């Protein structure tokens, strides 16, 4: 089993990007979630880790998903896994690609029948 660690520099960058997209200052965001500006600055630079409670508060205020902040995947976008599937398939042999395709096809067809 492969366990990937969290890249706190990337997480911090995504928080900063989302904050700036909302035209908020660090002071604005820090005040809303009751943390110091210095701590938020360290989080945005990847020098401090943020707990899940604070992450949830930040995501609510900035109107972004936790999934996006943690791994870059905005699950509310229709094709958010396209790149990940493409990379996964590239690493597989043609036989395994066919197997994955067949499994996905069965799942998609059963979902379609369920929705009809």
N, C-alpha and C positions, 0 to 999 in steps of 0.2 A: 504494500500500500504506500502510495506517495502522498505525503502531506506537505502542502506548500505553506510557507510562512506568509504573514501579512507584510506588505511593503509599506511601512508607515510614512515614508517620503511621498509615495504615490497617493496614499489616503489623504495626507495633509494637503497635497496639491489639489486634489478633487474637492476637498472642503473649501479651500480658498477660491477655486474657480467658481464653485456654486455660490459662494458668498458674494463674490464680485458680480456675478450674473444677476444677483438680486439687488445690486447697488448698495450693499451693506458694508459698513466699516467693521473692523475687528471689534471696536468698542461697542457697536450696536449688537452684534451677535453675542459677545461675551456677556453683556448686561442681560440679555434675554434668557440666557441659560445659567446665569449666576456663577460665572468663572472669571478669572482675571484675564485681562488682555494679554499679559505676558504668557499665561498658560496657553491661550488660544494661538498665539504666535508660535510657540514651541510645537504645538500640534500641527499647525499648517506647514511647519518646516520639517516635520517628521522626527523631532527631537523628544517629544513626549507622546505617550499613548493615551487614548481616550477610552473611557469605559462605554459599555453598550447603552447605558441610560443616557449619557450625554450625547452619544452618537445619534440615538433616536430623536432626541430633542433638536439637535442640529438639522437632521434630515427633515423633520417636520417644519421647522422654521424656513429652511431653504427650499423646501418642496422638491426634494430629491429622494431617491430610494436608498436604503442602506446597502442594497446590492450594488448599486452604482458606485457608492463611496468605497466599498470594500474591494470590489473586483472589476469595476468598470462596466458591468452589465446592467443596463437599464431594462429591467424585465417588462416594463410597460410598453416598450417598443416592439413592434411585431417581429422583426428579424434580428433580435439581439444576440442570438446564438449562431448566426450564419458563419461568422469568422471562426468561432470555436469548433464548429462541426467541420469546416473546411480543413483546419489544421489537424484535427483528429483523423480525418480520412486520409490526408496526405501521409500520415505515419503508418497506415495500414497497408497490408498486401492487397492486391486486387480481389483475392478470395474473401478476405475479411471485410473489404468494402462491400462486396456483394451481400454477405451475410448481414451486415449492418443495414444495408438498404432494404433487404427483405423483412427484417424485423421492424424497421420503421414503417414500411408499407403496410404490414399487418396491423400495427398500432393505429396508423392513420385511417385505414379502412374501417376498423372497429369503432373508432371515434366518430367517423362520418355516419356510420349506420346508427349509432346511438343518438346522434343529433337529428337524424331524419324522422 
